[in-house]
Amino acid sequence: MSYLLLKHVHVTCVVLSGLGFCLRGYWMLRQSAALQLRLTKVMPHLIDSLLLISAVSMAVLSGQYPFVQSWLTAKFCGLLAYIFLGSMALKRGKTAARRTGFFGLAVLAYVYIVSVALTRQPLLFV
């Protein structure tokens, strides 16, 4: 598979993952029953798996790796924060107020990851 095709798959999955997370966050805030649908539970795992596979494949093809390239290290650390914050927002937050706060922080982590990807700079506003 070509690098360009992998990049398009990756970017598409980034957009779908972010939109899906925001939709599930909205449903969480509204206490919607849609969060319990099978599709709602399965699709994020499929999209995020394809996202991760495309990311690793692009890293291998390009020879750029986290902990070697500072911007990829920043994306990786941002991803870990996003996963933790998103999990707290959608599943593990004990109160609605905490889930809402974690949701906002997870969205900021997502924005940071996208910003680093676009600028290849680990620091914002550089």
Phi and psi in radians as a Rosetta constraint file:
Dihedral C 1 N 2 CA 2 C 2 CIRCULARHARMONIC -1.317 0.35
Dihedral N 2 CA 2 C 2 N 3 CIRCULARHARMONIC 2.705 0.35
Dihedral C 2 N 3 CA 3 C 3 CIRCULARHARMONIC -1.057 0.35
Dihedral N 3 CA 3 C 3 N 4 CIRCULARHARMONIC -0.741 0.35
Dihedral C 3 N 4 CA 4 C 4 CIRCULARHARMONIC -1.077 0.35
Dihedral N 4 CA 4 C 4 N 5 CIRCULARHARMONIC -0.737 0.35
Dihedral C 4 N 5 CA 5 C 5 CIRCULARHARMONIC -1.125 0.35
Dihedral N 5 CA 5 C 5 N 6 CIRCULARHARMONIC -0.737 0.35
Dihedral C 5 N 6 CA 6 C 6 CIRCULARHARMONIC -1.053 0.35
Dihedral N 6 CA 6 C 6 N 7 CIRCULARHARMONIC -0.722 0.35
Dihedral C 6 N 7 CA 7 C 7 CIRCULARHARMONIC -1.101 0.35
Dihedral N 7 CA 7 C 7 N 8 CIRCULARHARMONIC -0.726 0.35
Dihedral C 7 N 8 CA 8 C 8 CIRCULARHARMONIC -1.129 0.35
Dihedral N 8 CA 8 C 8 N 9 CIRCULARHARMONIC -0.717 0.35
Dihedral C 8 N 9 CA 9 C 9 CIRCULARHARMONIC -1.085 0.35
Dihedral N 9 CA 9 C 9 N 10 CIRCULARHARMONIC -0.788 0.35
Dihedral C 9 N 10 CA 10 C 10 CIRCULARHARMONIC -1.061 0.35
Dihedral N 10 CA 10 C 10 N 11 CIRCULARHARMONIC -0.874 0.35
Dihedral C 10 N 11 CA 11 C 11 CIRCULARHARMONIC -1.111 0.35
Dihedral N 11 CA 11 C 11 N 12 CIRCULARHARMONIC -0.699 0.35
Dihedral C 11 N 12 CA 12 C 12 CIRCULARHARMONIC -1.059 0.35
Dihedral N 12 CA 12 C 12 N 13 CIRCULARHARMONIC -0.766 0.35
Dihedral C 12 N 13 CA 13 C 13 CIRCULARHARMONIC -1.168 0.35
Dihedral N 13 CA 13 C 13 N 14 CIRCULARHARMONIC -0.613 0.35
Dihedral C 13 N 14 CA 14 C 14 CIRCULARHARMONIC -1.049 0.35
Dihedral N 14 CA 14 C 14 N 15 CIRCULARHARMONIC -0.827 0.35
Dihedral C 14 N 15 CA 15 C 15 CIRCULARHARMONIC -1.124 0.35
Dihedral N 15 CA 15 C 15 N 16 CIRCULARHARMONIC -0.830 0.35
Dihedral C 15 N 16 CA 16 C 16 CIRCULARHARMONIC -1.094 0.35
Dihedral N 16 CA 16 C 16 N 17 CIRCULARHARMONIC -0.698 0.35
Dihedral C 16 N 17 CA 17 C 17 CIRCULARHARMONIC -1.131 0.35
Dihedral N 17 CA 17 C 17 N 18 CIRCULARHARMONIC -0.797 0.35
Dihedral C 17 N 18 CA 18 C 18 CIRCULARHARMONIC -1.132 0.35
Dihedral N 18 CA 18 C 18 N 19 CIRCULARHARMONIC -0.781 0.35
Dihedral C 18 N 19 CA 19 C 19 CIRCULARHARMONIC -1.117 0.35
Dihedral N 19 CA 19 C 19 N 20 CIRCULARHARMONIC -0.728 0.35
Dihedral C 19 N 20 CA 20 C 20 CIRCULARHARMONIC -1.102 0.35
Dihedral N 20 CA 20 C 20 N 21 CIRCULARHARMONIC -0.716 0.35
Dihedral C 20 N 21 CA 21 C 21 CIRCULARHARMONIC -1.116 0.35
Dihedral N 21 CA 21 C 21 N 22 CIRCULARHARMONIC -0.767 0.35
Dihedral C 21 N 22 CA 22 C 22 CIRCULARHARMONIC -1.100 0.35
Dihedral N 22 CA 22 C 22 N 23 CIRCULARHARMONIC -0.696 0.35
Dihedral C 22 N 23 CA 23 C 23 CIRCULARHARMONIC -1.125 0.35
Dihedral N 23 CA 23 C 23 N 24 CIRCULARHARMONIC -0.791 0.35
Dihedral C 23 N 24 CA 24 C 24 CIRCULARHARMONIC -1.145 0.35
Dihedral N 24 CA 24 C 24 N 25 CIRCULARHARMONIC -0.597 0.35
Dihedral C 24 N 25 CA 25 C 25 CIRCULARHARMONIC -1.145 0.35
Dihedral N 25 CA 25 C 25 N 26 CIRCULARHARMONIC -0.719 0.35
Dihedral C 25 N 26 CA 26 C 26 CIRCULARHARMONIC -1.077 0.35
Dihedral N 26 CA 26 C 26 N 27 CIRCULARHARMONIC -0.792 0.35
Dihedral C 26 N 27 CA 27 C 27 CIRCULARHARMONIC -1.088 0.35
Dihedral N 27 CA 27 C 27 N 28 CIRCULARHARMONIC -0.641 0.35
Dihedral C 27 N 28 CA 28 C 28 CIRCULARHARMONIC -1.114 0.35
Dihedral N 28 CA 28 C 28 N 29 CIRCULARHARMONIC -0.786 0.35
Dihedral C 28 N 29 CA 29 C 29 CIRCULARHARMONIC -1.115 0.35
Dihedral N 29 CA 29 C 29 N 30 CIRCULARHARMONIC -0.595 0.35
Dihedral C 29 N 30 CA 30 C 30 CIRCULARHARMONIC -1.544 0.35
Dihedral N 30 CA 30 C 30 N 31 CIRCULARHARMONIC -0.037 0.35
Dihedral C 30 N 31 CA 31 C 31 CIRCULARHARMONIC 0.955 0.35
Dihedral N 31 CA 31 C 31 N 32 CIRCULARHARMONIC 0.819 0.35
Dihedral C 31 N 32 CA 32 C 32 CIRCULARHARMONIC -1.402 0.35
Dihedral N 32 CA 32 C 32 N 33 CIRCULARHARMONIC 2.519 0.35
Dihedral C 32 N 33 CA 33 C 33 CIRCULARHARMONIC -1.222 0.35
Dihedral N 33 CA 33 C 33 N 34 CIRCULARHARMONIC -0.252 0.35
Dihedral C 33 N 34 CA 34 C 34 CIRCULARHARMONIC -1.067 0.35
Dihedral N 34 CA 34 C 34 N 35 CIRCULARHARMONIC -0.415 0.35
Dihedral C 34 N 35 CA 35 C 35 CIRCULARHARMONIC -1.115 0.35
Dihedral N 35 CA 35 C 35 N 36 CIRCULARHARMONIC -0.372 0.35
Dihedral C 35 N 36 CA 36 C 36 CIRCULARHARMONIC -1.607 0.35
Dihedral N 36 CA 36 C 36 N 37 CIRCULARHARMONIC -0.067 0.35
Dihedral C 36 N 37 CA 37 C 37 CIRCULARHARMONIC -1.175 0.35
Dihedral N 37 CA 37 C 37 N 38 CIRCULARHARMONIC 2.518 0.35
Dihedral C 37 N 38 CA 38 C 38 CIRCULARHARMONIC -1.015 0.35
Dihedral N 38 CA 38 C 38 N 39 CIRCULARHARMONIC -0.769 0.35
Dihedral C 38 N 39 CA 39 C 39 CIRCULARHARMONIC -1.054 0.35
Dihedral N 39 CA 39 C 39 N 40 CIRCULARHARMONIC -0.679 0.35
Dihedral C 39 N 40 CA 40 C 40 CIRCULARHARMONIC -1.121 0.35
Dihedral N 40 CA 40 C 40 N 41 CIRCULARHARMONIC -0.542 0.35
Dihedral C 40 N 41 CA 41 C 41 CIRCULARHARMONIC -1.500 0.35
Dihedral N 41 CA 41 C 41 N 42 CIRCULARHARMONIC -0.505 0.35
Dihedral C 41 N 42 CA 42 C 42 CIRCULARHARMONIC -1.579 0.35
Dihedral N 42 CA 42 C 42 N 43 CIRCULARHARMONIC -0.753 0.35
Dihedral C 42 N 43 CA 43 C 43 CIRCULARHARMONIC -0.988 0.35
Dihedral N 43 CA 43 C 43 N 44 CIRCULARHARMONIC -0.761 0.35
Dihedral C 43 N 44 CA 44 C 44 CIRCULARHARMONIC -1.030 0.35
Dihedral N 44 CA 44 C 44 N 45 CIRCULARHARMONIC -0.636 0.35
Dihedral C 44 N 45 CA 45 C 45 CIRCULARHARMONIC -1.185 0.35
Dihedral N 45 CA 45 C 45 N 46 CIRCULARHARMONIC -0.698 0.35
Dihedral C 45 N 46 CA 46 C 46 CIRCULARHARMONIC -1.140 0.35
Dihedral N 46 CA 46 C 46 N 47 CIRCULARHARMONIC -0.840 0.35
Dihedral C 46 N 47 CA 47 C 47 CIRCULARHARMONIC -1.105 0.35
Dihedral N 47 CA 47 C 47 N 48 CIRCULARHARMONIC -0.818 0.35
Dihedral C 47 N 48 CA 48 C 48 CIRCULARHARMONIC -1.186 0.35
Dihedral N 48 CA 48 C 48 N 49 CIRCULARHARMONIC -0.548 0.35
Dihedral C 48 N 49 CA 49 C 49 CIRCULARHARMONIC -1.156 0.35
Dihedral N 49 CA 49 C 49 N 50 CIRCULARHARMONIC -0.788 0.35
Dihedral C 49 N 50 CA 50 C 50 CIRCULARHARMONIC -1.122 0.35
Dihedral N 50 CA 50 C 50 N 51 CIRCULARHARMONIC -0.647 0.35
Dihedral C 50 N 51 CA 51 C 51 CIRCULARHARMONIC -1.061 0.35
Dihedral N 51 CA 51 C 51 N 52 CIRCULARHARMONIC -0.827 0.35
Dihedral C 51 N 52 CA 52 C 52 CIRCULARHARMONIC -1.174 0.35
Dihedral N 52 CA 52 C 52 N 53 CIRCULARHARMONIC -0.737 0.35
Dihedral C 52 N 53 CA 53 C 53 CIRCULARHARMONIC -1.076 0.35
Dihedral N 53 CA 53 C 53 N 54 CIRCULARHARMONIC -0.753 0.35
Dihedral C 53 N 54 CA 54 C 54 CIRCULARHARMONIC -1.174 0.35
Dihedral N 54 CA 54 C 54 N 55 CIRCULARHARMONIC -0.646 0.35
Dihedral C 54 N 55 CA 55 C 55 CIRCULARHARMONIC -1.124 0.35
Dihedral N 55 CA 55 C 55 N 56 CIRCULARHARMONIC -0.818 0.35
Dihedral C 55 N 56 CA 56 C 56 CIRCULARHARMONIC -1.128 0.35
Dihedral N 56 CA 56 C 56 N 57 CIRCULARHARMONIC -0.710 0.35
Dihedral C 56 N 57 CA 57 C 57 CIRCULARHARMONIC -1.098 0.35
Dihedral N 57 CA 57 C 57 N 58 CIRCULARHARMONIC -0.740 0.35
Dihedral C 57 N 58 CA 58 C 58 CIRCULARHARMONIC -1.142 0.35
Dihedral N 58 CA 58 C 58 N 59 CIRCULARHARMONIC -0.666 0.35
Dihedral C 58 N 59 CA 59 C 59 CIRCULARHARMONIC -1.096 0.35
Dihedral N 59 CA 59 C 59 N 60 CIRCULARHARMONIC -0.757 0.35
Dihedral C 59 N 60 CA 60 C 60 CIRCULARHARMONIC -1.144 0.35
Dihedral N 60 CA 60 C 60 N 61 CIRCULARHARMONIC -0.805 0.35
Dihedral C 60 N 61 CA 61 C 61 CIRCULARHARMONIC -1.122 0.35
Dihedral N 61 CA 61 C 61 N 62 CIRCULARHARMONIC -0.643 0.35
Dihedral C 61 N 62 CA 62 C 62 CIRCULARHARMONIC -1.555 0.35
Dihedral N 62 CA 62 C 62 N 63 CIRCULARHARMONIC -0.279 0.35
Dihedral C 62 N 63 CA 63 C 63 CIRCULARHARMONIC 1.284 0.35
Dihedral N 63 CA 63 C 63 N 64 CIRCULARHARMONIC 0.339 0.35
Dihedral C 63 N 64 CA 64 C 64 CIRCULARHARMONIC -1.901 0.35
Dihedral N 64 CA 64 C 64 N 65 CIRCULARHARMONIC 2.202 0.35
Dihedral C 64 N 65 CA 65 C 65 CIRCULARHARMONIC -2.288 0.35
Dihedral N 65 CA 65 C 65 N 66 CIRCULARHARMONIC 2.631 0.35
Dihedral C 65 N 66 CA 66 C 66 CIRCULARHARMONIC -1.042 0.35
Dihedral N 66 CA 66 C 66 N 67 CIRCULARHARMONIC 2.655 0.35
Dihedral C 66 N 67 CA 67 C 67 CIRCULARHARMONIC 1.244 0.35
Dihedral N 67 CA 67 C 67 N 68 CIRCULARHARMONIC 0.019 0.35
Dihedral C 67 N 68 CA 68 C 68 CIRCULARHARMONIC -2.016 0.35
Dihedral N 68 CA 68 C 68 N 69 CIRCULARHARMONIC -0.840 0.35
Dihedral C 68 N 69 CA 69 C 69 CIRCULARHARMONIC -1.707 0.35
Dihedral N 69 CA 69 C 69 N 70 CIRCULARHARMONIC 2.168 0.35
Dihedral C 69 N 70 CA 70 C 70 CIRCULARHARMONIC -1.100 0.35
Dihedral N 70 CA 70 C 70 N 71 CIRCULARHARMONIC -0.620 0.35
Dihedral C 70 N 71 CA 71 C 71 CIRCULARHARMONIC -1.224 0.35
Dihedral N 71 CA 71 C 71 N 72 CIRCULARHARMONIC -0.589 0.35
Dihedral C 71 N 72 CA 72 C 72 CIRCULARHARMONIC -1.263 0.35
Dihedral N 72 CA 72 C 72 N 73 CIRCULARHARMONIC -0.587 0.35
Dihedral C 72 N 73 CA 73 C 73 CIRCULARHARMONIC -1.103 0.35
Dihedral N 73 CA 73 C 73 N 74 CIRCULARHARMONIC -0.745 0.35
Dihedral C 73 N 74 CA 74 C 74 CIRCULARHARMONIC -1.105 0.35
Dihedral N 74 CA 74 C 74 N 75 CIRCULARHARMONIC -0.731 0.35
Dihedral C 74 N 75 CA 75 C 75 CIRCULARHARMONIC -1.095 0.35
Dihedral N 75 CA 75 C 75 N 76 CIRCULARHARMONIC -0.735 0.35
Dihedral C 75 N 76 CA 76 C 76 CIRCULARHARMONIC -1.100 0.35
Dihedral N 76 CA 76 C 76 N 77 CIRCULARHARMONIC -0.806 0.35
Dihedral C 76 N 77 CA 77 C 77 CIRCULARHARMONIC -1.140 0.35
Dihedral N 77 CA 77 C 77 N 78 CIRCULARHARMONIC -0.692 0.35
Dihedral C 77 N 78 CA 78 C 78 CIRCULARHARMONIC -1.079 0.35
Dihedral N 78 CA 78 C 78 N 79 CIRCULARHARMONIC -0.678 0.35
Dihedral C 78 N 79 CA 79 C 79 CIRCULARHARMONIC -1.107 0.35
Dihedral N 79 CA 79 C 79 N 80 CIRCULARHARMONIC -0.757 0.35
Dihedral C 79 N 80 CA 80 C 80 CIRCULARHARMONIC -1.068 0.35
Dihedral N 80 CA 80 C 80 N 81 CIRCULARHARMONIC -0.734 0.35
Dihedral C 80 N 81 CA 81 C 81 CIRCULARHARMONIC -1.112 0.35
Dihedral N 81 CA 81 C 81 N 82 CIRCULARHARMONIC -0.754 0.35
Dihedral C 81 N 82 CA 82 C 82 CIRCULARHARMONIC -1.070 0.35
Dihedral N 82 CA 82 C 82 N 83 CIRCULARHARMONIC -0.749 0.35
Dihedral C 82 N 83 CA 83 C 83 CIRCULARHARMONIC -1.104 0.35
Dihedral N 83 CA 83 C 83 N 84 CIRCULARHARMONIC -0.816 0.35
Dihedral C 83 N 84 CA 84 C 84 CIRCULARHARMONIC -1.096 0.35
Dihedral N 84 CA 84 C 84 N 85 CIRCULARHARMONIC -0.873 0.35
Dihedral C 84 N 85 CA 85 C 85 CIRCULARHARMONIC -1.125 0.35
Dihedral N 85 CA 85 C 85 N 86 CIRCULARHARMONIC -0.714 0.35
Dihedral C 85 N 86 CA 86 C 86 CIRCULARHARMONIC -1.126 0.35
Dihedral N 86 CA 86 C 86 N 87 CIRCULARHARMONIC -0.670 0.35
Dihedral C 86 N 87 CA 87 C 87 CIRCULARHARMONIC -1.130 0.35
Dihedral N 87 CA 87 C 87 N 88 CIRCULARHARMONIC -0.718 0.35
Dihedral C 87 N 88 CA 88 C 88 CIRCULARHARMONIC -1.164 0.35
Dihedral N 88 CA 88 C 88 N 89 CIRCULARHARMONIC -0.641 0.35
Dihedral C 88 N 89 CA 89 C 89 CIRCULARHARMONIC -1.219 0.35
Dihedral N 89 CA 89 C 89 N 90 CIRCULARHARMONIC -0.754 0.35
Dihedral C 89 N 90 CA 90 C 90 CIRCULARHARMONIC -1.703 0.35
Dihedral N 90 CA 90 C 90 N 91 CIRCULARHARMONIC -0.329 0.35
Dihedral C 90 N 91 CA 91 C 91 CIRCULARHARMONIC -2.304 0.35
Dihedral N 91 CA 91 C 91 N 92 CIRCULARHARMONIC -0.808 0.35
Dihedral C 91 N 92 CA 92 C 92 CIRCULARHARMONIC -1.796 0.35
Dihedral N 92 CA 92 C 92 N 93 CIRCULARHARMONIC -0.179 0.35
Dihedral C 92 N 93 CA 93 C 93 CIRCULARHARMONIC -1.138 0.35
Dihedral N 93 CA 93 C 93 N 94 CIRCULARHARMONIC 2.298 0.35
Dihedral C 93 N 94 CA 94 C 94 CIRCULARHARMONIC -1.378 0.35
Dihedral N 94 CA 94 C 94 N 95 CIRCULARHARMONIC -0.492 0.35
Dihedral C 94 N 95 CA 95 C 95 CIRCULARHARMONIC -2.184 0.35
Dihedral N 95 CA 95 C 95 N 96 CIRCULARHARMONIC 2.819 0.35
Dihedral C 95 N 96 CA 96 C 96 CIRCULARHARMONIC -1.084 0.35
Dihedral N 96 CA 96 C 96 N 97 CIRCULARHARMONIC -0.661 0.35
Dihedral C 96 N 97 CA 97 C 97 CIRCULARHARMONIC -1.129 0.35
Dihedral N 97 CA 97 C 97 N 98 CIRCULARHARMONIC -0.735 0.35
Dihedral C 97 N 98 CA 98 C 98 CIRCULARHARMONIC -1.164 0.35
Dihedral N 98 CA 98 C 98 N 99 CIRCULARHARMONIC -0.761 0.35
Dihedral C 98 N 99 CA 99 C 99 CIRCULARHARMONIC -1.059 0.35
Dihedral N 99 CA 99 C 99 N 100 CIRCULARHARMONIC -0.699 0.35
Dihedral C 99 N 100 CA 100 C 100 CIRCULARHARMONIC -1.113 0.35
Dihedral N 100 CA 100 C 100 N 101 CIRCULARHARMONIC -0.777 0.35
Dihedral C 100 N 101 CA 101 C 101 CIRCULARHARMONIC -1.084 0.35
Dihedral N 101 CA 101 C 101 N 102 CIRCULARHARMONIC -0.793 0.35
Dihedral C 101 N 102 CA 102 C 102 CIRCULARHARMONIC -1.125 0.35
Dihedral N 102 CA 102 C 102 N 103 CIRCULARHARMONIC -0.623 0.35
Dihedral C 102 N 103 CA 103 C 103 CIRCULARHARMONIC -1.078 0.35
Dihedral N 103 CA 103 C 103 N 104 CIRCULARHARMONIC -0.816 0.35
Dihedral C 103 N 104 CA 104 C 104 CIRCULARHARMONIC -1.056 0.35
Dihedral N 104 CA 104 C 104 N 105 CIRCULARHARMONIC -0.742 0.35
Dihedral C 104 N 105 CA 105 C 105 CIRCULARHARMONIC -1.158 0.35
Dihedral N 105 CA 105 C 105 N 106 CIRCULARHARMONIC -0.649 0.35
Dihedral C 105 N 106 CA 106 C 106 CIRCULARHARMONIC -1.135 0.35
Dihedral N 106 CA 106 C 106 N 107 CIRCULARHARMONIC -0.700 0.35
Dihedral C 106 N 107 CA 107 C 107 CIRCULARHARMONIC -1.103 0.35
Dihedral N 107 CA 107 C 107 N 108 CIRCULARHARMONIC -0.717 0.35
Dihedral C 107 N 108 CA 108 C 108 CIRCULARHARMONIC -1.099 0.35
Dihedral N 108 CA 108 C 108 N 109 CIRCULARHARMONIC -0.673 0.35
Dihedral C 108 N 109 CA 109 C 109 CIRCULARHARMONIC -1.112 0.35
Dihedral N 109 CA 109 C 109 N 110 CIRCULARHARMONIC -0.723 0.35
Dihedral C 109 N 110 CA 110 C 110 CIRCULARHARMONIC -1.066 0.35
Dihedral N 110 CA 110 C 110 N 111 CIRCULARHARMONIC -0.806 0.35
Dihedral C 110 N 111 CA 111 C 111 CIRCULARHARMONIC -1.067 0.35
Dihedral N 111 CA 111 C 111 N 112 CIRCULARHARMONIC -0.710 0.35
Dihedral C 111 N 112 CA 112 C 112 CIRCULARHARMONIC -1.068 0.35
Dihedral N 112 CA 112 C 112 N 113 CIRCULARHARMONIC -0.805 0.35
Dihedral C 112 N 113 CA 113 C 113 CIRCULARHARMONIC -1.050 0.35
Dihedral N 113 CA 113 C 113 N 114 CIRCULARHARMONIC -0.794 0.35
Dihedral C 113 N 114 CA 114 C 114 CIRCULARHARMONIC -1.126 0.35
Dihedral N 114 CA 114 C 114 N 115 CIRCULARHARMONIC -0.708 0.35
Dihedral C 114 N 115 CA 115 C 115 CIRCULARHARMONIC -1.060 0.35
Dihedral N 115 CA 115 C 115 N 116 CIRCULARHARMONIC -0.783 0.35
Dihedral C 115 N 116 CA 116 C 116 CIRCULARHARMONIC -1.114 0.35
Dihedral N 116 CA 116 C 116 N 117 CIRCULARHARMONIC -0.706 0.35
Dihedral C 116 N 117 CA 117 C 117 CIRCULARHARMONIC -1.095 0.35
Dihedral N 117 CA 117 C 117 N 118 CIRCULARHARMONIC -0.698 0.35
Dihedral C 117 N 118 CA 118 C 118 CIRCULARHARMONIC -1.317 0.35
Dihedral N 118 CA 118 C 118 N 119 CIRCULARHARMONIC -0.632 0.35
Dihedral C 118 N 119 CA 119 C 119 CIRCULARHARMONIC -1.723 0.35
Dihedral N 119 CA 119 C 119 N 120 CIRCULARHARMONIC -0.318 0.35
Dihedral C 119 N 120 CA 120 C 120 CIRCULARHARMONIC 0.966 0.35
Dihedral N 120 CA 120 C 120 N 121 CIRCULARHARMONIC 0.592 0.35
Dihedral C 120 N 121 CA 121 C 121 CIRCULARHARMONIC -2.172 0.35
Dihedral N 121 CA 121 C 121 N 122 CIRCULARHARMONIC 2.174 0.35
Dihedral C 121 N 122 CA 122 C 122 CIRCULARHARMONIC -1.244 0.35
Dihedral N 122 CA 122 C 122 N 123 CIRCULARHARMONIC -0.385 0.35
Dihedral C 122 N 123 CA 123 C 123 CIRCULARHARMONIC -1.725 0.35
Dihedral N 123 CA 123 C 123 N 124 CIRCULARHARMONIC 2.420 0.35
Dihedral C 123 N 124 CA 124 C 124 CIRCULARHARMONIC -1.270 0.35
Dihedral N 124 CA 124 C 124 N 125 CIRCULARHARMONIC 2.673 0.35
Dihedral C 124 N 125 CA 125 C 125 CIRCULARHARMONIC 1.077 0.35
Dihedral N 125 CA 125 C 125 N 126 CIRCULARHARMONIC 0.591 0.35
